Amino acid sequence: MLKKKKKDAPEINGGAMADIAFLLLIFFLVATTIASDKGVTVMLPPKAEDVDVKVKTRNVFNILVNSQDMMLAQEEQVDLPKLRKMVKEFVLNNGKDKNQSETPAKAIISLKTDRGTSYEMYIGVIDELKLAYAEMRAMYLKMPLEDYQNLDKENPDQKEKLDRARKAIPYKVSDAEPSEIK
């Protein structure tokens, strides 16, 4: 009988496969975009040296948010729309009520959250604060909110209006480090 010869499997050139794998790797690195979380953009003040600032308690509006997303504003449980109204009343008090701010320039909003506070609630509170200040500044400039929000920072006349409103009603929010809030 004839013996069958075993056929050897053809050899594959490993160098060519390495080149192809490298080219595919480069292609996917170049062609793929990596999503990056933007987070919350907040303009932080420059780091100051230890300064002991005396602030009257009447000029501080306290907001506490616990881990169940329940919010207290000035020791009263509130929802987001009511928060905006309360902040506007507090800031624009101008010394009328002795339990609220003396002037808009002296008003400070103190925000303290729990470590378990949801990101959505935190963003909601910040959005309401920014909207309250935008509404107050629009009122100060005697224009509708939409017109105020559409002012162009590049236009010198409109920038002057923005600066005037920001000086009259400065956005002073103290965002304390999160902790355990009962």
Secondary structure, DSSP 8 states (H G I E B T S, - for coil): -------------HHHHHHHHHHHHHHHHHH-------------------------GGGEEEEEE-TT--EEETTEEE-HHHHHHHHHHHHTTTTSSTTS-SSTTT-EEEEEEBTT--HHHHHHHHHHHHHHHHHHHHHHTTS-HHHHHT--TTSHHHHHHHHHHHHHS---EEE---B---
